[in-house]
Amino acid sequence: MKSLVTHRLFWPVVALIALIAINTATRPSFLSVTMRDGQLYGSIIDILRNSAPLMLVALGMTLVIATRGIDLSVGATMAVSGAVALTIIDASPTPHEPSVVALAIVVAVLVSLVLGTWNGFLVSVLGIQPIIATLVLMLAGRGIALLITDGFITTVNSDPYKFMAQGYILGFPFAFYVSIVAIAVVVLVERRTALGVLTEAVGINPKASHLAGVRSRGIVWGAYIASGAMAGIAGILYSSNIMAADANAAGLYIELYAILAVVLGGTSLMGGKFSIAGTVIGVFTIQTLISTITFLGVPPAASPVFMATAVIIVVLIQSRRVHRAVRSLIRSLRSLGGSAEGDDASARTAQAGSGSSGDESARDETKVTSR
């Protein structure tokens, strides 16, 4: 039991189960899933579909954070990716052709790779602090997206592109399969090869890993490239869901949600060891929390406060220092209870002793009187 409680995934799982239990108690239909026309519908299915963009961004963010970095430009990269894809489709006379949609997606992902390469160059080659290097693209990226769309919200009508976020395969949303493939690729690359160990080594001590022969610069650069690519695919899913390229709203605040998901999953912002499974659990926790806020009817202006409060509670539940304080308090209460029981026992012993002494004195007085 102790090894189970001390496992890094125990408290993230507990937090997710607690959220599911609260939703089930408030709305019994939360776990119900229905099938219509061969497609699954329900709150759980909606969470699986809507969590796909955040899942992609959080996976890339996990690799970046593992190298002691941070990527604040993922939201802007999503905006640029969606703008590029929809601009190509909108300019085509045949927007319903799968080849046109495939070309738009490939070009959008390549542009995202370029943006990720730029971030990696600033951090790994020029040595700029990650938060500053990615802040540049965070500020400029949405401006680039506005330039691509000429300052307008570009809308298209393309069934193949719409299928990316709203289509179904074997009953499940296609976006869910995109998440599964992304998770599988990251797990295979990072956990089935030496790259994961090298990434953790760079995050724990970059200088020591460099002296040991690890190409830390290439690993850091690759992490930012992967983050850019993941954000680009997430931008395609987001724009496909609304069938529009909105440079101002696409991926807004998603970098903060991704960081929260990574931290909730047990990965330290100090770099080093990371948990892909923890990130997946963290994403589902964040998305379930968003669904809960929507169901409770929290006003949009107050939803960030509600979100922050819930996240603080979850983080406190996972805090090791809080766990130590609770254990210390329990030990103190037990010791106080034990000392109180000891005092009661001593009092009973003293009373018993005084009673026996009184009886002996009475017997002595009786013997003297008889004599």
N, C-alpha and C positions, 0 to 999 in steps of 0.2 A: 504493500500500500504506500509506503514511504517513497519507493522508487517511482511509483505511478504519479504521486503528487508532485514530486520534484522534476518530472519530465517537462521539457520546454513547451510541449504542445498541450499539456494538461489544462492550464488556465485559459488559453485561447479557445479550446474546445468547450470548456465550461461556459465561457461567455457566450459562445454561439448557441449552445443548447439552452441557456437561460433566455436569450432573445426569442428563440423558437417557442419555448414554453410560454413566455408572456404573450406572444402573438396568438398562440393556440388557445390560451385562456380567454383572451379578449374577443377573438373571432374564431370559433371552432372550425370554420371552413378554410383556415389558413393552410392546412396540410392536405386538403382535398384536391384531387386532380381528376379532371374530366377529359374525355376524348370526343372531339367533334371533327368529322370528316378526316379521320386518321391523324389528327393533330392534338397534342396534349395542351391543356389549358389549366391555369391555376396560379396561385400566388408563388408557389415554389418554382414553377416553370418561368414565371416572369422574372424572378430573382436570378435564375440561371441565365436568361437571355440578357437582361439589363446589366449584369455584372461583367459581361465579356470585355467591353472597353477598359474598365478599371482593372480587370484581371491582366490584360496585356500590359498595361502601363505599370502595374505593380510588379510584375515579373521582371521587366527591364529595370525598374527602380531597385529591386532587390540586388541585382548584380552590381549596380552602381554603388549602392550603399555598402556592399560587401568590400569594395575597394576604398572605403573611407571617403566616398564622394557623395554628391547629391545632384539631381537633375531637376531643375525648376522649369525647364523649357518644354516638358512633355505636352502640356496643354496647348502651347503655341504650335508645336509640331503637329498635333492633331488638327488644328485649324488650317495649317498650310496643306496638309495631306488631303483633307476634304475639299479644299478650294481647288487644288490641282486636278483631282479626279473629276469633280463635277464640271469644271471648266472644259475639260477635254470632252466629256460626254455631251455637254451643252453645245459645243461647237461642231459636233458631228451631225451629219444629216440622218444618220441611222443610230439613234441612241439605244435602240432595243437590241442591237446586234451584240452577242456575247463577246466577239472579238474586240469591239470598241470598249466595252466595259473592262475586259481583261487588260487592254493597253492602258486604260486610265488607272487601273489599280497598280499595275507594274510601275508606271511613271511616278505615281504618288508615293509608293514605297521607296523608289530610288531617291526621290527628293528628300524623304525622311532620313534615308541612310546618309545622304550628304550633310544634313543638319546634325545628325549624331556624330558624324566624322569631324565636323567643325568643333563641336563641344569637346570631343576627345582630344583634338589637336591643342585646343587652348589649355586643357587641364594637364595632359600627359607630356606634351612637348614644350609648351611655353611656361608651364608651372604655375598657371593662374589658379587661384582658389576656386574650387568647383562651384560654390554658391555664387561667385561673381561671374565666372565664365558662362554658366547657364542662365544667369539673370539677364545677360545681354540678349540672348535669343528669346528669352521669355518676353522681354519688352518689344523686341523688333519683329518677332515671329508673326504676331497678329497684324502688324502693319504690312508685312509681306503678303499675308493672306488677303488683306483688303486690296492691295495692289493687284493681285491676281484676279480678284473678282470685280475690279473697278469700283470698289466701295459699296457694292450691292450684295444682297443675299441671293446667291445663284440657286435656282430650283430646276430640277429636271424630272422627267417622267421616263424611267427606264426600269422595266421589269427585272432584268438580270441584276442590275445594281441594287434594286429594292430587295432582292432575295437575300443579299448578304446579311441583313439584320432582321428581316421579317419573314424569311423563308423557313421551311421545315423539311427535315429529312428523318424518316423513320419515327415520326411523332415528336421529335425534339427540335428546338430552334437551331438553325444553321450556325448562329453566333456561338451557341454552346459548344458545338464541335470545334469551332475555331479556338476557343479557350482550351479545350482538351488537347488539341494538337500543340498549342503553344506550351502548355504545361509539360507535355511529353517531351518536346524538343529540348526545353531547358533542363529537365531532369536527366535526359540522356547525355547532354553535353556537359553538364556541370557535375553530375554524380556518377556517371559511368566512365568518365575519363579523368585524367589528372588535372584538367582545367579547374575544376571546383576547388581542389586542394591548393593549387597555385593562386587562385583568386583569394582564398582565405589567408594564405601566407602574405600576399601583398597588402591585404587589409589590416592584418595584425601588425606587421612591421615592414614597410616598404623598403627601407634601407637594408635591413638584414636579408630580405628575400632577393634584393638586387645583388648583394654580395655573394649570395648562395648560387647565383647563376640564373635566377628567374628573370625573364624579360618583363619586368613590372610595367614598363611603359606600354608595351603592346597589349597587356592584359587590361590595363585601365582604359586604353583607347578602345579596345574591343567591347568593353562593358558599355561605353557611351554609344557606340555604333548600334549595339543590340537594343539599347533603350530607345534610340531614335527610330529603329525599324518597328519595334513593338508599338510605339506611339503612333507611327504612320498607319499601321493596320487598325489600331483603335480609332483613329480619325475616319477611316473608311467606314467602319461599323457605325460610328456615330452619325455621319452624314447620310448613310444608307437608311438609318432608322427614321430620320426626319425628311429625307430626300431633298436636302438643302445644305448649302455651304454658308454657315453663319460664322464669320471670322471672330465676332465678339463673344459668342456664346459657346462655341465648340471647345470642349475640354476645359471649361472654366472651373478652376479650383481642383481639377482632377489630380494635379501634382500633390496637393495637400492630402487628399483622400488616399492616394497611393502610398505616401509616406506613412500615414496612419495605419494602413493595412499592413505594411511591412513591419512597423513597430509592434502592432498588436500581435503579429505572428511570432514575435520573439527575437527578431533580428535587431542587433544593436546598431545605433547610429554611429558608433565608434569604429565600425568596420570589423572585418574578420569573419567569424562563423556566421552563416546565414541559413535560413530554413525556407525552402521552397514550399513545403507543406504548410508551414506556419503562415506564409504569405497568402496561400489559397484560402486558408481558414479566415484570415484577416479580411480578405476581400468579401467573402460571403457574410462576415459579421457586419461590415460597413454597409453592404447592399441591403441586408436584412434590416438594419437600423434605419436606412433611408425609406424602405418600404413601411416600416412601423410609423415613422413620422408622417408619411403621406396618409396612412390609414387613420391615424389619430386626428387628422385635420388640423395639424399645427400650421399656423399662418407662415407664409414664405419668409416674412421678416424675422420671425422668431425661431425658425427651424435651425439656423446655425447655432443659436444658444442651446437649444435642445440637443443638437448633435454633439456639441462640445461637452455638455454635462454628461451625456451618456458615455462618451469616449473617456472622460476623466475617471468615471466610475470603473470602467473596464480596465483602464491602465492601473488604477489603484489595486484592483483585485489581482492583477498580475505582478505587482511590485514585490520584489523579494524583501525589500526593507519593511514593507507593510506586513509581509508574512512573518518576519522575525519579530516585529513589534507585537503582533497578535500572539505568537507563541510565548513571548516573554510575559505578556499580560496574563495568559492562561497559567503559566508556571507560578506567577506571583499569587494569583487567586488560589491556586492549589496549595501553595505553601501557607497562605493565610488560613485556609480552611484546615490544613493539617495542624498548624499551631493552635488553632481554636479547639480542635478536638483533643490535642494534647493537654491543654489547660483544663478542659472538662474532666478528662481522665484523672489528672493530678488532683483536682478538687474532690472527685469521688473517692480517690484513694485516701486523701487526707481525712475526709469525713468518715470513711470506714475505719481508718486508724484511730481517730478520736473516739469513735463509738466503742471499739474494742478496748481501748484504755479505760473508758468509763465503766465498762462491764467488769474489767479486772479489779478496779478500785472498789466497786460495790461488793464483789465477792470477798475482797480482803476485809472490808468493814464487817461483813456478816460473820466471817471467821473470828474476828476479834470479839465481837459481841457474844458469840456462843461460848467462847472461852471464859 
